[in-house]
Each structure stands twice: as structure tokens, then as C-alpha cells.
Amino acid sequence: MGTKILIVEDEEKFARFVEMELNYEGYEVTKVFDGRSGLELAETGEFDLILLDIMLPGLSGMEVLRRLRRTTSTPVIMLTARDSVVDKVSGLDSGADDYITKPFAIEELLARIRNVLRKSNVQNNSKVLTVGDLRLDTGRHQVTFRGNQIDLTKREFDLLQFLLENKGLVLTREALLENVWGYDFEGETNAVDVYIRFLRCKIDEVFDVKIISTVRGVGYVIRDEQ
């Protein structure tokens, strides 16, 4: 099966032009002309990449993107006539993988598509780990809670990932140090406690939940029934 691309673009002539060029390159293309239809199709997960215009009837492209990122990490390239830095930053911060401003040369769009798909192929070997409303995407190196992104350092991310990968198992501080910090770590075992506090400050305290439990005298655990 070929690579499937969804075009969400309200300018029908422009959408047909892009569709024709992508078909010529061997891509399978579906196009819709409003935000709500685009979101419904995008959420099916059947597409390898989405070309998403910002100015759409029904739902704006930004809103489509925000809702989409709650459920899927399908690559998105934003298409828009806007070219301000604020718009670009807003799109990228909302989860877009790339951003191209109209008018553009079709060769540039094709190059951007190839680049995003290449990155996506690497990420397809990734996994999404969850507990309740918390999601950790290893490929995108992203943690969200009910769609809200949580900014973690690499060490915090690695620690949370290891706990989630061993969900239901009580992990000792020594096991966490060996697997997250490395076997040659020479610091104190209280480094684990410090980073657990960091995670609780960024997740538990912000969202009023209890993700990581302490098993007194043993270590830490993440359970489904938190």
C-alpha cells in the first residue's frame, strides 16, 4: 500500500492542484474542505501524513491540530497564507511537524513531506505508554495529561518511561538507578527520590492526581488503579 496523505484545505482548486502533484509522486490522497470533516478523518489514524490549512470553515486548523494531538501523533504539515513568526510558533507549539507558507513551490512541499515522513518512519518504532489520562510517547519524546503537554528534562522523562514500562511492579531505588542513571552511576541513591519529587511537582501537584506511589522501605510503583 502507498503512503496515504490527507489534505484539509478549503480552497478547492488549490487542494486539487496539490492532490494532482502528490498523485504523480505516487501518494494516495484524500481531500476535505472543512475543519470538522478533516478532524473526523484524521482521527481514524488511516493516514501517514496530514496537510492542514489554518484558515478553515467549521474548525480552524489550529483547533483541529490541538484536538488531534490528544489522540494521535500522525505527522502534520501546516499550510497557510500567514507568515508571521507568531503563527509559525503557535502551530509548532501545538504539535505541527512542519510549516509551509503559501505560495510555495511544489518541490519545496514535496521535500518537506519526504523529510517529515522520514522522521515519522523512525518514530513508528516508538510506543505510547499510558496510565489513566497520562500519555508518554517515546518517539515524540512527549508527555501529556488530558492533552496538556508536560515539559520534562531528559532524566525525568527516562525515569517516568521506565516506571511506565514496568507498570504494576515495585521498583527499588537501586533498580531505578541502574536502569535510568546507568550502572556506573556514583552518586547517592537519594537522586531517585529527588527526581520522583520533580515528577510529582510537574504532574501530581499540577493536575491533582497521584501517578507514582511510594512503597515504604522498598521503592516506587505506577499502577493502573492509582
C-alpha positions in Angstrom: 0.0 0.0 0.0 1.2 3.5 -0.8 1.7 6.4 1.6 -1.7 8.0 2.4 -1.9 11.8 2.7 -5.0 13.7 3.9 -5.4 17.3 2.6 -7.6 19.6 4.7 -7.9 22.7 2.6 -10.9 25.0 1.9 -9.5 26.3 -1.4 -10.8 23.5 -3.7 -8.7 24.5 -6.7 -5.6 24.6 -4.7 -6.4 21.3 -3.0 -6.9 19.7 -6.4 -3.6 21.0 -7.7 -1.7 19.6 -4.7 -3.6 16.3 -5.0 -2.6 16.0 -8.6 1.0 16.7 -7.8 1.1 14.2 -4.9 -0.7 11.5 -7.0 2.0 12.0 -9.7 4.6 11.3 -7.0 2.8 8.1 -6.0 1.0 9.2 -2.9 -2.6 8.2 -2.1 -4.6 11.4 -1.4 -7.9 12.2 0.3 -9.0 15.8 0.5 -11.7 17.5 2.5 -12.6 21.2 2.6 -13.6 22.0 6.2 -12.1 21.5 9.7 -14.7 19.2 11.2 -14.5 16.7 8.3 -10.8 16.9 8.5 -10.7 16.1 12.2 -13.1 13.2 11.8 -10.9 11.6 9.0 -7.6 12.4 10.7 -8.8 10.7 13.9 -9.3 7.4 12.1 -5.5 7.0 12.1 -5.5 5.8 8.5 -3.2 8.5 7.2 0.6 8.7 7.2 0.6 12.5 6.9 -1.8 15.4 7.1 -1.5 18.7 5.2 -3.6 21.1 7.2 -4.6 24.6 6.3 -5.0 27.1 9.2 -8.0 29.1 7.9 -10.8 26.6 7.6 -14.6 26.7 8.0 -16.1 24.8 10.9 -13.0 24.4 12.9 -9.7 26.3 12.4 -6.7 24.4 11.5 -5.1 25.2 14.9 -8.1 23.8 16.7 -8.1 20.7 14.6 -4.4 20.2 15.4 -4.9 20.7 19.2 -7.8 18.1 19.2 -5.8 15.7 17.0 -2.8 15.8 19.3 -4.9 14.4 22.2 -5.3 11.1 20.4 -2.7 10.7 17.7 0.8 11.7 16.7 0.2 11.5 12.9 2.6 13.9 11.2 1.1 17.3 10.3 2.4 20.0 8.0 0.6 23.3 8.3 -0.4 25.1 5.1 -1.2 28.8 5.3 -1.0 32.2 3.8 0.1 33.5 7.2 3.8 34.0 7.5 4.2 35.8 10.9 6.6 34.3 13.4 3.8 34.2 16.0 1.6 32.0 13.7 4.5 29.6 13.0 5.5 29.3 16.6 1.8 28.7 17.6 1.5 26.0 15.0 4.7 24.2 16.0 3.9 24.5 19.7 0.5 23.0 19.1 2.2 19.9 17.7 2.7 20.6 14.0 5.7 18.8 12.5 6.4 21.5 9.9 5.0 24.7 8.5 4.9 26.0 4.9 3.6 29.4 3.8 1.6 29.9 0.6 2.5 30.5 -2.2 5.2 27.8 -2.3 7.0 25.8 -5.0 5.6 22.2 -5.1 9.2 21.0 -5.0 9.6 22.5 -1.6 6.4 20.9 -0.3 7.5 17.5 -1.6 10.8 17.9 0.1 9.2 18.8 3.4 6.8 15.8 3.0 9.7 13.4 2.5 11.6 14.9 5.4 8.6 14.6 7.8 7.8 11.0 6.6 11.4 10.0 7.1 11.3 11.2 10.7 8.0 9.5 11.2 9.3 6.2 10.0 11.9 6.4 12.8 9.1 7.3 15.3 6.9 4.4 14.1 9.2 2.1 16.1 8.2 4.1 19.2 5.5 3.3 21.6 2.9 5.2 23.7 2.8 4.3 27.4 -0.3 5.3 29.4 -1.7 5.3 32.9 -5.1 6.9 33.3 -5.0 10.2 31.3 -1.2 10.4 31.3 0.4 9.6 27.9 4.1 9.2 27.2 5.1 9.0 23.6 8.7 7.7 23.3 9.1 8.6 19.6 8.0 12.2 20.0 9.6 12.4 23.4 6.4 13.9 24.7 4.3 13.6 27.8 0.7 14.8 28.1 -2.1 14.7 30.6 -5.6 15.2 29.1 -4.0 16.8 26.1 -1.9 19.2 28.2 1.8 18.9 27.4 4.2 18.4 30.3 7.8 19.6 29.9 10.2 17.2 31.4 14.0 17.0 31.4 15.6 14.0 29.8 16.3 12.4 33.1 12.7 13.0 34.3 11.4 11.6 31.0 13.6 8.5 31.2 12.6 7.8 34.8 8.9 8.1 34.0 9.3 5.9 31.0 10.9 3.1 33.0 8.3 3.3 35.6 5.5 3.1 33.0 7.3 0.2 31.1 7.2 -1.7 34.4 3.7 -0.6 35.4 2.5 -2.7 38.4 6.0 -3.7 39.5 7.5 -2.1 42.6 10.9 -0.9 41.6 13.7 -0.3 44.1 15.9 2.8 44.1 18.8 0.6 43.1 16.9 -0.8 40.1 15.9 2.7 39.0 19.5 3.9 39.4 20.9 1.1 37.4 18.4 1.3 34.5 17.8 5.1 34.3 21.1 6.6 35.5 23.3 3.7 34.4 25.4 1.0 36.1 28.4 3.3 36.5 26.4 6.0 38.5 28.5 7.0 41.5 26.1 9.4 43.2 23.7 8.9 46.1 20.6 6.8 45.9 18.5 9.8 47.0 18.9 11.1 43.4 15.9 8.8 42.7 13.8 10.5 45.5 14.8 13.9 44.2 13.6 13.2 40.7 10.4 11.5 41.9 9.7 14.8 43.7 10.4 16.7 40.4 7.9 14.4 38.6 5.2 14.8 41.3 5.6 18.6 41.2 5.1 18.7 37.4 2.3 16.1 37.2 0.6 15.2 40.5 0.5 18.7 42.0 -0.4 20.5 38.8 -3.3 18.1 37.8 -4.3 16.9 41.3 -3.6 13.3 40.6 -1.4 10.5 42.1 0.6 8.8 39.4 3.6 7.5 41.3 3.1 5.6 44.6 5.7 5.1 47.3 6.1 1.7 48.8 7.7 2.4 52.1 11.0 0.7 52.6 11.1 -0.7 49.0 10.7 1.9 46.2 8.2 3.3 43.8 5.4 1.9 41.5 2.9 3.1 39.0 -0.3 1.2 39.0 -3.4 1.4 36.8 -5.7 1.9 39.8 -3.9 5.0 41.1 
